[in-house]
Amino acid sequence: MHDCLAHDRLRVRFAGPGEDLRAAQRLRFRAFRARGSAEAAGIDGDEFDARALHVLVEEIAGGRLLCCFRLLHFTQGREVAGSYSAQFYDLASLARLAAPMIEMGRFCVAEGVRDPDVLRLAWAALAHRVAASGAAMLFGCSSFRGTDAAPHAEAFALLGAEH
């Protein structure tokens, strides 16, 4: 993927600085912070945004942002201490690896978007970037809705057993 991958009425491209990044941060705010609340305006940004490659999936006509995520590239495992995930998880096992890695984070889709091509294009862009970078490992965090762990017990058990 040079800077753009397209299918039908959708395209994927890398965000530029400024308004592109702010649009992604607004979508992230709506997805991660304003869910179920009346507050729909705001920014979800952090110190990792400046170092990340931001990927946008948008409508070609009009440019409506439908999905976004960010990628942080690490040339070797010992660098993962500087990742978003390292704030929450012990990544010592990854730190021992000498291979390049990519952290994917803040993946979100705009509310009401049900077009499977949005995810197809997002995953295609991710796969292309991983292959082009030579990354041997892809990692990241996932959010579960709410603060009650019970509805997610099965997913947590699987994650605990497999990872």
N, C-alpha and C positions, 0 to 999 in steps of 0.2 A: 504494500500500500504506500504509494508515494505520499500524497497528502489527501487523497480522496478515493473512496471506494463507493460505488453507487449500484443500486438495484431498483428498477422500476421508478417509484416516486421518492425514494429515500437515498440519502448519502451519508457516508461516514467521513469525518475529517478530523485533523488535529486542531485543537483550539489555539488561537493566537492569544497574545497577552491582551489585557484590557477587557473589552466587552464580551468576548468569547468566554473567558474565564469567569467573569461575573455571571453570565447566563448559566454556566454549569453550576456555580455556587448557589444561585437562586433555585435551580431545580433540586439540588441536593438538600437545601433547606426545606423545601416543600416535602421531599421524600422522607427525610430523617428527623426533622425537628417539628414541623407543623402538622404532621399527620393527625387528622381528627380534630384539629383546633381551628378556630376562626382566623388565626394568624397565618397568613399565606405569604407575606413578604418578609424577606430577610436573606441573609447570606450565611452559608455554611462553608467557612474557609479556615484554613490552618497553615502552619509553617511548612507543611509538606507540599502545598500547592505550587510554591515557587520552583521546586525541584522536579515536579512531575510533568509527564506528557499527558495532556488531557485529551480524551477521545470523545467526540460528539457524534450522535446519530440524529439527523434532522431531516425534515421534509425539504425536498428540493424547491418546491414552490412555496415561497414564504419564509423558509428557514426556521420553522417552528422546531425547537429542541425537544426531542422525544426521549433521549437516553444519553447518559454520559458516564464515564468512569475515568480513573486516572491510573497511570502506570509509573512506578519508580523502578529504575534499573540499578542493579548492584552488580559490580564486576566479580565479586566473590563473597562467600558467606560471611566473612567477618564484618562486612559492611552492613548487614541486616540489623545491627544494633541501632542504626539510624533510620529504621523504618517506622511507619505508623503502627504496625502490628506489635512491634517490640515494646510499645507503651503498655500493652495489655497481656502479652504472652511471653513465656520463656522460649526464646528462639535459639538456645544454645546448640541444639542439634543441627540447625541450618547454618549456624556460624562456623561449624567445622568443615563445611563443604567448600571446595576450592572452585566451584563452577559459578558462572554468572546466573543471576536470578532476577525475576521481576515480581514486584509486589503489585497486585491489582487491588484497588480500593475505591470506595465511594460509588460503587456501581448502583445506578438507579434508573428507573423508567418513570416518565411522567404519568401522573394519575389518569386513569381512563384509557391509556394506550393498550390495545389488545392485539395489535398487528404482530404476528410471529416473525415477520421479516425484520422488525426492529431488533429483536434478539439475534436473529441469524446474522445480520450485518455486524452487530456488536461483537459476537463471537468470532466471526471471520476476521475482523480487524484485530482482535486480540490474538488469534492464532497466527496471523501474518506477522504481527509485531514480535511475538515470542520466537517464531522461526527465524525471522530476520536478525534478531539480536543474538541468537545462539544460546539463549537462556536454557539451562537444564532444569530449572525449578520455577514454578509459579506458585505464589502464596498470597494470603491476604486474610482479612477479617470478614465476618458476616454479621449482620444485624438481625435480631429476632424481635418482632413487634411486641411491645409491652414489657412489663417488669415481672410478670408471673411466669416462672420457668415451666410450670406443669404442662401447658399446651405444647411445649417444645421438647418434652422429655425424650421422646423417641429419637428426634434429630440429635439431641445432645448425647444420647447413649451411643448412637452410630458414630458420631464424631469422636467420642472418647475411645471407642473400641478400635477405630480405624486410624486415628491420627494421634 
